[in-house]
Amino acid sequence: MPEAVRWFVLSALVIVLDQLSKVYFNGAYQYGEVREVIPGLFNFVLVYNPGAAFSFLADAGGWQKFFFTALAFAVSGWLGWQMLRGGQSRMMNLAGALIIGGALGNVIDRLIHGHVIDFIQVYYQHYYWPAFNLADSAICLGAALMVLDSFRQPATRKPA
């Protein structure tokens, strides 16, 4: 159990940092305001996303808020259960902690605001990546670590 507590503390830290950053940008910026950070590469911008990654289902009429909230709770619960059970690698636990923190950070936005607050914009010339936030970054990093860990772990299937 103490091992799992460390990972849940990391998840909580991700949530706190994510929410603090969103409070800052939501208060210091006007909706749609863009401030250049690294010319030709990186801006801060305040936008709202009622959908999921890349504004997926953003125009779906509102049901998606409940769907993505339920999905985040389900995935977080499953990952949390895996950490409590033990037997996973440190990398997999780190991945799970990041995904839980990111997923629940965005859930908080959906429940409080009805949308997710995004503020990081990466671009090159006229090619813009959709805006994102710290929670999204934690989810992506966690997913990448899970994939990396899957290459490091030996196959555990029994022969047929």
TIVEXKE-367817 format. One record per residue (C-alpha): residue in three letters; x, y, z; chain; residue number from 0. Coordinates in nm, 4 decimals. Each point is the difference from the previous one (the first is absolute). Last residue first. Layout:
BEGIN
<site r="ALA" x="X" y="Y" z="Z" c="A" k="NUM"/>
...
***
This chain:
BEGIN
<site r="ALA" x="-0.2087" y="-2.2220" z="-2.6530" c="A" k="159"/>
<site r="PRO" x="0.3186" y="0.1328" z="0.1595" c="A" k="158"/>
<site r="LYS" x="-0.0560" y="0.2106" z="0.3109" c="A" k="157"/>
<site r="ARG" x="0.0199" y="0.3723" z="-0.0477" c="A" k="156"/>
<site r="THR" x="0.2417" y="0.1985" z="0.2140" c="A" k="155"/>
<site r="ALA" x="0.2040" y="0.1699" z="-0.2721" c="A" k="154"/>
<site r="PRO" x="0.3139" y="0.1563" z="0.1433" c="A" k="153"/>
<site r="GLN" x="-0.0243" y="0.3655" z="0.1063" c="A" k="152"/>
<site r="ARG" x="0.2183" y="0.2669" z="-0.1604" c="A" k="151"/>
<site r="PHE" x="-0.2123" y="0.0547" z="-0.3101" c="A" k="150"/>
<site r="SER" x="-0.3141" y="0.0381" z="0.2126" c="A" k="149"/>
<site r="ASP" x="0.1854" y="0.2522" z="0.2149" c="A" k="148"/>
<site r="LEU" x="0.0530" y="0.2275" z="-0.3000" c="A" k="147"/>
<site r="VAL" x="-0.3707" y="-0.0169" z="-0.0837" c="A" k="146"/>
<site r="MET" x="-0.0943" y="0.0768" z="0.3584" c="A" k="145"/>
<site r="LEU" x="0.2549" y="0.2840" z="0.0118" c="A" k="144"/>
<site r="ALA" x="-0.1545" y="0.1531" z="-0.3128" c="A" k="143"/>
<site r="ALA" x="-0.3468" y="-0.0194" z="0.1589" c="A" k="142"/>
<site r="GLY" x="0.1270" y="0.1695" z="0.3158" c="A" k="141"/>
<site r="LEU" x="0.1687" y="0.2761" z="-0.2000" c="A" k="140"/>
<site r="CYS" x="-0.3215" y="0.0554" z="-0.1954" c="A" k="139"/>
<site r="ILE" x="-0.2145" y="0.0085" z="0.3158" c="A" k="138"/>
<site r="ALA" x="0.2438" y="0.2327" z="0.1788" c="A" k="137"/>
<site r="SER" x="0.0071" y="0.2366" z="-0.2986" c="A" k="136"/>
<site r="ASP" x="-0.3808" y="0.0039" z="-0.0156" c="A" k="135"/>
<site r="ALA" x="-0.0098" y="0.0897" z="0.3695" c="A" k="134"/>
<site r="LEU" x="0.2574" y="0.2764" z="-0.0553" c="A" k="133"/>
<site r="ASN" x="-0.2121" y="0.1642" z="-0.2715" c="A" k="132"/>
<site r="PHE" x="-0.0780" y="-0.0241" z="-0.3728" c="A" k="131"/>
<site r="ALA" x="-0.0491" y="0.2146" z="-0.3091" c="A" k="130"/>
<site r="PRO" x="-0.0365" y="-0.1881" z="-0.3285" c="A" k="129"/>
<site r="TRP" x="0.3282" y="-0.0221" z="-0.1933" c="A" k="128"/>
<site r="TYR" x="0.0283" y="0.2879" z="-0.2461" c="A" k="127"/>
<site r="TYR" x="0.1563" y="-0.0111" z="-0.3454" c="A" k="126"/>
<site r="HIS" x="0.0328" y="0.3468" z="-0.1572" c="A" k="125"/>
<site r="GLN" x="0.3705" y="0.0480" z="0.0809" c="A" k="124"/>
<site r="TYR" x="0.0635" y="-0.2606" z="0.2699" c="A" k="123"/>
<site r="TYR" x="-0.2348" y="-0.0218" z="0.2945" c="A" k="122"/>
<site r="VAL" x="-0.0356" y="-0.0870" z="0.3668" c="A" k="121"/>
<site r="GLN" x="-0.2817" y="0.1517" z="0.2061" c="A" k="120"/>
<site r="ILE" x="-0.0274" y="-0.0469" z="0.3752" c="A" k="119"/>
<site r="PHE" x="-0.3074" y="0.1517" z="0.1694" c="A" k="118"/>
<site r="ASP" x="-0.2862" y="-0.2482" z="0.0248" c="A" k="117"/>
<site r="ILE" x="-0.2909" y="0.0185" z="0.2476" c="A" k="116"/>
<site r="VAL" x="-0.2290" y="-0.3038" z="-0.0215" c="A" k="115"/>
<site r="HIS" x="-0.3746" y="0.0525" z="-0.0308" c="A" k="114"/>
<site r="GLY" x="-0.3157" y="0.0015" z="0.2139" c="A" k="113"/>
<site r="HIS" x="0.1699" y="0.2384" z="0.2427" c="A" k="112"/>
<site r="ILE" x="-0.0050" y="-0.1791" z="0.3364" c="A" k="111"/>
<site r="LEU" x="-0.0712" y="-0.3622" z="-0.0995" c="A" k="110"/>
<site r="ARG" x="0.1892" y="0.0125" z="-0.3287" c="A" k="109"/>
<site r="ASP" x="0.2946" y="0.1797" z="0.1582" c="A" k="108"/>
<site r="ILE" x="0.0209" y="-0.2499" z="0.2865" c="A" k="107"/>
<site r="VAL" x="-0.0138" y="-0.2825" z="-0.2537" c="A" k="106"/>
<site r="ASN" x="0.3036" y="0.1510" z="-0.1753" c="A" k="105"/>
<site r="GLY" x="0.2082" y="-0.0269" z="0.3162" c="A" k="104"/>
<site r="LEU" x="-0.1439" y="-0.3479" z="0.0590" c="A" k="103"/>
<site r="ALA" x="0.1337" y="-0.1240" z="-0.3336" c="A" k="102"/>
<site r="GLY" x="0.3366" y="0.1669" z="0.0455" c="A" k="101"/>
<site r="GLY" x="0.0568" y="-0.1294" z="0.3515" c="A" k="100"/>
<site r="ILE" x="-0.1163" y="-0.3524" z="-0.0893" c="A" k="99"/>
<site r="ILE" x="0.2134" y="-0.0031" z="-0.3157" c="A" k="98"/>
<site r="LEU" x="0.3095" y="0.1178" z="0.1866" c="A" k="97"/>
<site r="ALA" x="-0.0471" y="-0.2555" z="0.2792" c="A" k="96"/>
<site r="GLY" x="-0.0558" y="-0.2800" z="-0.2507" c="A" k="95"/>
<site r="ALA" x="0.3171" y="0.0829" z="-0.1905" c="A" k="94"/>
<site r="LEU" x="0.2009" y="0.0159" z="0.3220" c="A" k="93"/>
<site r="ASN" x="-0.1455" y="-0.3359" z="0.1031" c="A" k="92"/>
<site r="MET" x="0.0903" y="-0.1454" z="-0.3404" c="A" k="91"/>
<site r="MET" x="0.3537" y="0.1376" z="0.0288" c="A" k="90"/>
<site r="ARG" x="0.0385" y="-0.1397" z="0.3513" c="A" k="89"/>
<site r="SER" x="-0.0907" y="-0.3415" z="-0.1359" c="A" k="88"/>
<site r="GLN" x="-0.3260" y="-0.1626" z="0.0989" c="A" k="87"/>
<site r="GLY" x="-0.0415" y="-0.2698" z="0.2637" c="A" k="86"/>
<site r="GLY" x="-0.2177" y="0.2040" z="0.2280" c="A" k="85"/>
<site r="ARG" x="-0.3724" y="-0.0421" z="0.0601" c="A" k="84"/>
<site r="LEU" x="-0.0291" y="0.3628" z="0.1101" c="A" k="83"/>
<site r="MET" x="0.1603" y="0.1254" z="-0.3218" c="A" k="82"/>
<site r="GLN" x="-0.2335" y="-0.2096" z="-0.2139" c="A" k="81"/>
<site r="TRP" x="-0.2992" y="0.1261" z="0.1995" c="A" k="80"/>
<site r="GLY" x="0.1086" y="0.3591" z="-0.0641" c="A" k="79"/>
<site r="LEU" x="0.0254" y="-0.0707" z="-0.3719" c="A" k="78"/>
<site r="TRP" x="-0.3518" y="-0.1494" z="-0.0010" c="A" k="77"/>
<site r="GLY" x="-0.1439" y="0.2856" z="0.2019" c="A" k="76"/>
<site r="SER" x="0.1697" y="0.2611" z="-0.2162" c="A" k="75"/>
<site r="VAL" x="-0.1295" y="-0.1675" z="-0.3173" c="A" k="74"/>
<site r="ALA" x="-0.3557" y="-0.0146" z="0.1355" c="A" k="73"/>
<site r="PHE" x="0.0056" y="0.3531" z="0.1414" c="A" k="72"/>
<site r="ALA" x="0.1386" y="0.1413" z="-0.3254" c="A" k="71"/>
<site r="LEU" x="-0.2601" y="-0.1916" z="-0.2038" c="A" k="70"/>
<site r="ALA" x="-0.2827" y="0.1271" z="0.2201" c="A" k="69"/>
<site r="THR" x="0.1192" y="0.3599" z="-0.0437" c="A" k="68"/>
<site r="PHE" x="0.0506" y="-0.0521" z="-0.3744" c="A" k="67"/>
<site r="PHE" x="-0.3565" y="-0.1306" z="-0.0376" c="A" k="66"/>
<site r="PHE" x="-0.1534" y="0.2664" z="0.2221" c="A" k="65"/>
<site r="LYS" x="0.1607" y="0.2870" z="-0.1921" c="A" k="64"/>
<site r="GLN" x="-0.0714" y="-0.1805" z="-0.3300" c="A" k="63"/>
<site r="TRP" x="-0.3756" y="0.0333" z="0.0602" c="A" k="62"/>
<site r="GLY" x="0.0291" y="0.3751" z="-0.0589" c="A" k="61"/>
<site r="GLY" x="-0.1137" y="0.0512" z="-0.3601" c="A" k="60"/>
<site r="ALA" x="0.2636" y="-0.1889" z="-0.1974" c="A" k="59"/>
<site r="ASP" x="0.1870" y="0.3096" z="-0.1232" c="A" k="58"/>
<site r="ALA" x="0.3233" y="-0.0697" z="0.1899" c="A" k="57"/>
<site r="LEU" x="-0.0141" y="-0.3677" z="-0.0983" c="A" k="56"/>
<site r="PHE" x="0.3823" y="-0.0130" z="-0.0354" c="A" k="55"/>
<site r="SER" x="0.1359" y="0.3456" z="0.0845" c="A" k="54"/>
<site r="PHE" x="0.3562" y="-0.1231" z="-0.0691" c="A" k="53"/>
<site r="ALA" x="-0.0227" y="-0.2183" z="0.3115" c="A" k="52"/>
<site r="ALA" x="-0.3468" y="0.0044" z="0.1542" c="A" k="51"/>
<site r="GLY" x="-0.2984" y="0.2285" z="-0.0476" c="A" k="50"/>
<site r="PRO" x="-0.1166" y="0.3238" z="0.1647" c="A" k="49"/>
<site r="ASN" x="0.3417" y="0.1603" z="-0.0649" c="A" k="48"/>
<site r="TYR" x="0.0534" y="0.3536" z="0.1218" c="A" k="47"/>
<site r="VAL" x="0.2761" y="0.2285" z="-0.1248" c="A" k="46"/>
<site r="LEU" x="0.2539" y="0.2283" z="0.1660" c="A" k="45"/>
<site r="VAL" x="0.3206" y="0.0341" z="-0.1999" c="A" k="44"/>
<site r="PHE" x="0.3659" y="-0.0292" z="0.0961" c="A" k="43"/>
<site r="ASN" x="0.2186" y="-0.0241" z="-0.3042" c="A" k="42"/>
<site r="PHE" x="0.2807" y="-0.2237" z="-0.1319" c="A" k="41"/>
<site r="LEU" x="0.1902" y="-0.0583" z="-0.3246" c="A" k="40"/>
<site r="GLY" x="0.0410" y="0.2860" z="-0.2480" c="A" k="39"/>
<site r="PRO" x="0.0805" y="0.2526" z="0.2698" c="A" k="38"/>
<site r="ILE" x="0.0627" y="-0.1629" z="0.3393" c="A" k="37"/>
<site r="VAL" x="-0.2418" y="0.1396" z="0.2603" c="A" k="36"/>
<site r="GLU" x="-0.2602" y="0.1850" z="-0.2078" c="A" k="35"/>
<site r="ARG" x="-0.3089" y="0.1004" z="0.1901" c="A" k="34"/>
<site r="VAL" x="-0.3387" y="-0.0924" z="-0.1469" c="A" k="33"/>
<site r="GLU" x="-0.3361" y="0.1112" z="0.1391" c="A" k="32"/>
<site r="GLY" x="-0.2884" y="-0.2241" z="-0.1078" c="A" k="31"/>
<site r="TYR" x="-0.1854" y="0.0361" z="0.3318" c="A" k="30"/>
<site r="GLN" x="0.1648" y="0.2826" z="0.1929" c="A" k="29"/>
<site r="TYR" x="0.3116" y="-0.0899" z="0.1927" c="A" k="28"/>
<site r="ALA" x="0.1184" y="0.0449" z="0.3612" c="A" k="27"/>
<site r="GLY" x="-0.2947" y="-0.1652" z="0.1768" c="A" k="26"/>
<site r="ASN" x="-0.0520" y="-0.3095" z="-0.2170" c="A" k="25"/>
<site r="PHE" x="0.3764" y="-0.0293" z="-0.0413" c="A" k="24"/>
<site r="TYR" x="0.0685" y="0.0039" z="0.3744" c="A" k="23"/>
<site r="VAL" x="-0.2906" y="-0.2230" z="0.1006" c="A" k="22"/>
<site r="LYS" x="0.1042" y="-0.2453" z="-0.2721" c="A" k="21"/>
<site r="SER" x="0.3595" y="-0.0113" z="0.1258" c="A" k="20"/>
<site r="LEU" x="-0.1184" y="-0.0567" z="0.3569" c="A" k="19"/>
<site r="GLN" x="-0.2326" y="-0.2788" z="-0.1173" c="A" k="18"/>
<site r="ASP" x="0.2745" y="-0.1836" z="-0.1885" c="A" k="17"/>
<site r="LEU" x="0.2513" y="0.0390" z="0.2822" c="A" k="16"/>
<site r="VAL" x="-0.2537" y="-0.1326" z="0.2541" c="A" k="15"/>
<site r="ILE" x="-0.1124" y="-0.2907" z="-0.2203" c="A" k="14"/>
<site r="VAL" x="0.3584" y="-0.1028" z="-0.0804" c="A" k="13"/>
<site r="LEU" x="0.0848" y="0.0140" z="0.3718" c="A" k="12"/>
<site r="ALA" x="-0.3021" y="-0.2189" z="0.0797" c="A" k="11"/>
<site r="SER" x="0.1170" y="-0.2601" z="-0.2535" c="A" k="10"/>
<site r="LEU" x="0.3484" y="0.0106" z="0.1556" c="A" k="9"/>
<site r="VAL" x="-0.1551" y="-0.0551" z="0.3443" c="A" k="8"/>
<site r="PHE" x="-0.1899" y="-0.2964" z="-0.1462" c="A" k="7"/>
<site r="TRP" x="0.3302" y="-0.1451" z="-0.1236" c="A" k="6"/>
<site r="ARG" x="0.1634" y="0.0382" z="0.3394" c="A" k="5"/>
<site r="VAL" x="-0.3019" y="-0.1612" z="0.1686" c="A" k="4"/>
<site r="ALA" x="0.0358" y="-0.3029" z="-0.2266" c="A" k="3"/>
<site r="GLU" x="0.3409" y="-0.0855" z="0.1468" c="A" k="2"/>
<site r="PRO" x="-0.1360" y="0.0429" z="0.3537" c="A" k="1"/>
<site r="MET" x="-0.2719" y="-0.2625" z="-0.0797" c="A" k="0"/>
***
